[in-house]
Amino acid sequence: MRQLIKKLLPNFLLIKLKSFISNFHQNIQPFFSKSPLLARLYFAFFNATYQREQFATLQGMQSYRKRIKSMNEQSNPLLRRNIHRLEKGLIMQPLKAVFALDYIEETQQAYELACKSSSHQHEELAWAKSVLSQYYKTVQLEESALLTRLASQFNQFICEDEPIENKAPYRHNELEKSNLTYQEFSQFINMRRSTRWFKQAPVCREKIKQAISLASQAPSACNRQPYEFYVVDQQPLLSQVSKLAIGGGGFASNIPCIIAVVGDYSCYEHERDRHVIYIDASLAAMQFMQALPTLALASCPMNWPELKVVDKKISQLLKLASYKKTVMLIAVGEPESEGGIPYSQKKSAEQLAHFVDCV
């Protein structure tokens, strides 16, 4: 409909129509902003901005319920969440004699189901097995008939003589030490600058995978990692995706590889977690971009505002499920040595830091 209106109406009428719509919203917004109920009515009847997010969230919740019962998945979001909850319980100070009674049975059931799948990722299963084993060795089994029964079932399921990879929680003093100083790290951070001019050469896919491997080490809520990296480096799809980015004007045709960081709502059971895809994907994206200079690559994160038409187009191009949503685009390539870099003055720590003192 939007495209049809653009074709039918002359430019001066389009400008007047946009102005009328803008003024209409500006005039009614003060009234609808007076209460949460009125705001809800505004977005229900006058503004469909959140419609895509609401639909994707519901689709994700439905997909989540199917995923946790499926034997065809590489990863189980319920298993990942609960194993991480067990990990956190195992490092609590003081350590409780009994914990996780409200979710340990569903966790063990999810683990056993995953073990029966031929496609489930080995590393996830090994991690779950290690943590569950440590859990049953740590809690006081005699204090709970449930734990006694589940521990027995677990040991029978895994075979007690079977070796267990050590992927259980460990102490902070066991972390690998770094000799990197603050000054050296500052220099490293400043190596990454938004680059818009790239050599017209293919980007090594193995390097992209190396950077993604480091990106996956970014923190993630309950370790669910609700994101994927869709790598586009072939024409004509590359041009089609690059031109969709609002921030790509003027250099979209120069991009040799573009990556869509895609959030996955099917990692969550509840709508309260709908914003975690943006948090976790952004943490991973920054770590990904920070890794690129070590591989002689440069990047530029591209503006991706909430626009229904554009979001629909990229979902079609990337063949995304209805519960997946593009969070951002990242242009990647070998930097052109003579290409310009904006100075981009940053705010100071004094501007950004607010120390909250007791009254």
C-alpha positions in Angstrom: 0.0 0.0 0.0 2.8 2.4 0.9 4.5 1.9 -2.4 1.2 2.3 -4.3 0.6 5.6 -2.6 4.0 6.8 -3.5 3.4 6.0 -7.2 0.0 7.5 -7.3 0.5 10.8 -5.5 2.8 13.6 -6.7 5.7 14.6 -4.5 4.1 17.8 -3.0 1.1 15.8 -1.9 3.3 13.1 -0.3 5.0 15.8 1.7 1.7 17.3 2.8 0.4 13.9 3.8 3.5 13.1 5.8 3.2 16.5 7.5 -0.5 15.9 8.3 0.2 12.5 9.8 3.1 13.9 11.9 1.0 16.7 13.2 -1.9 14.4 14.0 0.4 12.2 16.2 1.9 15.2 17.9 -1.5 16.6 18.7 -2.9 13.4 20.2 0.2 12.1 22.0 -0.1 14.5 25.0 -3.5 13.0 25.8 -2.5 9.4 25.4 0.7 9.8 27.4 -1.2 10.6 30.6 -1.6 7.0 31.8 -0.4 3.5 30.9 -3.9 2.5 29.8 -4.2 5.4 27.4 -0.7 4.7 26.1 -1.8 1.1 25.4 -4.8 2.4 23.5 -2.6 4.7 21.4 -0.3 1.9 20.3 -3.3 -0.4 19.7 -5.2 1.9 17.5 -2.9 4.7 16.2 0.6 3.3 16.1 1.6 -0.2 15.1 5.3 0.2 16.0 5.3 -2.6 18.6 3.1 -5.0 16.6 6.2 -6.8 15.1 7.8 -7.3 18.5 4.5 -8.5 20.1 4.0 -11.0 17.3 7.6 -12.2 17.4 7.5 -12.6 21.2 4.4 -14.7 21.1 5.7 -16.8 18.2 9.0 -17.2 20.2 7.1 -18.4 23.3 5.3 -21.0 21.2 8.5 -22.2 19.5 10.2 -22.4 22.9 7.6 -24.9 24.2 8.2 -27.0 21.1 12.0 -26.8 21.2 12.3 -28.0 24.8 10.4 -31.2 23.9 12.1 -31.8 20.6 14.9 -34.4 19.8 15.9 -32.6 16.7 17.5 -29.5 18.2 21.2 -28.8 18.6 20.6 -26.8 21.7 17.9 -26.8 24.4 17.1 -23.3 25.9 15.6 -24.8 29.0 18.6 -27.1 29.6 21.0 -24.2 29.1 19.1 -21.9 31.5 18.8 -24.5 34.3 22.3 -25.8 34.1 23.5 -22.2 34.4 21.2 -21.8 37.4 22.8 -24.9 39.0 26.3 -23.4 38.3 25.3 -20.2 40.2 24.0 -22.3 43.1 27.2 -24.2 43.3 29.3 -21.0 43.7 27.1 -19.4 46.4 28.6 -18.3 49.7 27.7 -19.9 51.9 26.8 -23.0 49.9 23.3 -24.3 50.7 23.0 -28.0 51.7 20.0 -28.3 49.3 18.9 -26.1 46.5 17.2 -26.2 43.0 14.4 -28.5 44.2 11.9 -26.6 42.1 13.6 -27.2 38.8 16.2 -30.0 39.2 13.8 -32.7 37.9 12.8 -30.8 34.7 16.5 -30.1 34.2 17.5 -33.8 34.4 14.6 -34.7 32.1 15.8 -32.1 29.6 19.3 -33.5 29.8 18.1 -37.1 29.2 16.0 -36.0 26.2 18.9 -34.2 24.7 21.2 -37.2 25.1 18.8 -39.2 23.0 19.1 -36.8 20.1 21.7 -37.5 17.4 22.0 -33.8 16.5 22.5 -32.2 19.9 25.7 -30.4 20.4 28.3 -32.5 22.3 29.8 -29.6 24.2 26.4 -28.6 25.6 25.7 -32.1 26.7 29.2 -32.4 28.3 28.7 -29.2 30.2 25.3 -30.3 31.5 26.6 -33.7 32.5 29.6 -32.2 34.4 27.4 -29.7 36.3 24.7 -32.2 37.1 27.4 -34.6 38.4 29.0 -31.9 40.5 25.5 -30.9 41.8 24.7 -34.4 43.1 28.1 -34.7 44.7 27.6 -31.4 46.5 24.1 -31.3 47.9 23.0 -33.4 50.9 21.0 -36.1 49.1 19.7 -37.6 52.3 17.8 -34.4 53.1 15.5 -34.9 50.1 13.8 -38.1 48.8 13.5 -36.3 45.4 17.3 -35.7 45.2 18.0 -39.3 46.3 15.9 -40.7 43.5 17.1 -38.3 40.8 20.8 -38.9 41.8 20.3 -42.6 41.4 18.6 -42.2 38.1 21.3 -39.9 36.9 24.1 -42.3 37.8 22.3 -45.1 36.1 21.7 -43.1 33.0 25.3 -41.9 32.5 27.0 -45.1 33.8 29.1 -44.5 36.8 32.3 -45.7 35.2 31.9 -43.3 32.2 34.5 -40.4 32.2 33.1 -36.9 32.8 34.6 -33.9 31.2 35.5 -31.2 33.7 33.2 -28.3 32.8 31.9 -27.5 36.3 32.3 -24.2 38.1 35.8 -23.2 39.2 37.5 -20.6 41.4 38.5 -17.1 40.3 42.2 -17.8 41.0 42.1 -20.6 38.4 41.3 -18.1 35.6 44.1 -17.6 33.1 46.1 -14.5 34.0 46.7 -11.6 31.6 49.7 -9.3 31.6 47.9 -6.7 29.5 48.1 -3.3 31.2 45.4 -0.6 31.2 47.5 1.4 28.7 47.9 -1.6 26.4 44.3 -2.4 26.6 43.3 1.2 25.8 45.5 1.1 22.7 43.8 -2.2 21.7 40.3 -0.7 22.2 41.3 2.3 20.1 42.3 0.0 17.2 38.7 -0.5 16.4 37.1 2.3 14.6 34.0 2.4 12.4 35.4 1.8 8.9 33.3 2.5 5.8 35.8 2.0 3.0 37.0 -1.5 2.3 39.2 -3.3 -0.2 37.1 -4.9 -2.8 38.3 -8.4 -1.9 36.4 -11.4 -0.5 36.4 -11.7 3.3 37.9 -14.9 4.6 35.0 -17.0 6.1 37.4 -18.7 8.5 38.3 -15.3 10.0 34.6 -14.5 10.4 34.2 -17.8 12.3 37.2 -17.1 14.5 35.7 -13.7 15.4 32.3 -15.3 16.1 34.0 -17.9 18.3 35.3 -15.0 20.5 32.0 -13.2 20.3 30.3 -16.3 21.8 32.4 -15.8 25.0 30.4 -12.6 25.8 28.2 -12.7 28.9 24.6 -13.9 28.3 21.6 -14.0 30.6 21.4 -17.6 31.9 23.9 -18.5 29.1 21.1 -18.9 26.6 22.9 -16.9 23.9 19.7 -15.9 22.0 21.5 -14.7 18.8 23.0 -15.8 15.5 25.3 -14.2 12.9 23.9 -14.3 9.4 26.9 -13.8 7.1 26.1 -12.3 3.6 29.0 -12.1 1.2 27.5 -13.2 -2.1 25.7 -11.1 -4.8 23.0 -10.1 -5.4 21.9 -10.7 -1.8 24.9 -8.6 -0.5 23.7 -5.5 -2.3 20.1 -6.0 -1.3 20.8 -6.3 2.4 23.4 -3.5 2.4 21.0 -1.1 0.9 18.4 -1.7 3.6 20.6 -0.3 6.4 19.6 3.3 7.2 23.2 4.2 8.1 24.6 2.8 4.9 23.9 5.7 2.6 26.9 6.6 0.4 29.0 3.5 1.1 26.6 0.5 0.8 28.0 -0.5 -2.6 31.5 -0.6 -1.0 30.7 -3.3 1.5 32.3 -6.8 0.7 30.6 -8.6 3.6 27.7 -7.7 5.8 26.6 -9.6 8.9 23.1 -9.5 10.4 23.1 -10.1 14.1 19.7 -11.9 14.6 17.9 -12.3 17.9 15.9 -15.4 18.7 12.8 -15.1 20.8 12.4 -18.9 21.0 15.0 -19.0 23.7 12.5 -17.7 26.2 9.4 -18.9 27.9 8.1 -15.5 29.2 7.5 -12.2 27.5 9.4 -10.5 30.4 12.6 -11.6 28.6 11.7 -10.0 25.3 14.5 -7.4 25.5 17.3 -9.8 26.4 17.9 -10.5 22.7 19.0 -6.9 22.3 21.3 -7.0 25.4 22.9 -10.3 24.7 23.3 -9.8 20.9 24.8 -6.3 21.5 27.4 -7.7 24.0 28.3 -10.4 21.5 28.4 -8.0 18.6 30.8 -5.7 20.3 33.1 -8.6 21.2 32.9 -9.7 17.6 33.9 -6.3 16.3 36.7 -6.0 18.8 38.1 -9.3 17.6 38.2 -8.2 13.9 41.3 -5.9 14.0 43.4 -8.9 15.3 42.5 -10.6 12.1 43.3 -7.6 9.8 39.7 -6.8 9.3 37.6 -3.7 10.1 33.9 -3.1 10.7 31.1 -0.6 11.0 27.9 -1.2 13.0 25.0 0.2 11.0 21.9 2.0 12.2 18.9 -0.3 12.4 15.8 1.5 13.7 12.5 -0.1 14.2 10.9 0.3 10.8 8.2 -2.3 9.9 8.8 -2.2 6.1 12.6 -2.6 6.3 12.3 -5.3 9.0 9.9 -7.3 6.9 12.2 -7.0 3.8 15.3 -8.3 5.6 13.4 -11.1 7.2 12.3 -12.2 3.8 15.8 -11.9 2.3 17.4 -13.9 5.2 14.5 -16.3 5.4 14.1 -15.6 9.1 11.4 -17.5 11.2 8.7 -15.2 12.6 10.3 -15.4 16.0 13.7 -14.1 14.9 14.5 -10.5 14.5 17.4 -8.5 13.1 19.1 -6.6 15.9 21.8 -4.8 13.9 23.9 -5.0 10.7 27.7 -5.0 10.7 29.7 -4.2 7.6 33.0 -6.2 7.5 36.0 -6.1 5.3 39.7 -5.5 4.8 40.2 -1.7 5.5 41.2 0.5 2.6 44.5 2.1 3.8 43.5 5.5 2.3 39.9 5.4 3.5 38.7 8.1 5.9 37.8 7.5 9.5 35.5 9.9 11.3 37.1 11.3 14.5 33.9 10.7 16.5 34.8 12.5 19.8 33.5 10.4 22.7 31.9 11.6 25.9 34.2 11.7 29.0 33.9 9.4 32.1 32.9 12.5 34.0 29.9 12.9 31.8 28.9 9.3 31.8 29.6 8.2 35.4 27.1 8.9 38.1 28.2 7.7 41.6 25.1 7.2 43.7 25.9 8.0 47.3 23.8 7.1 50.4 21.5 9.9 51.7 
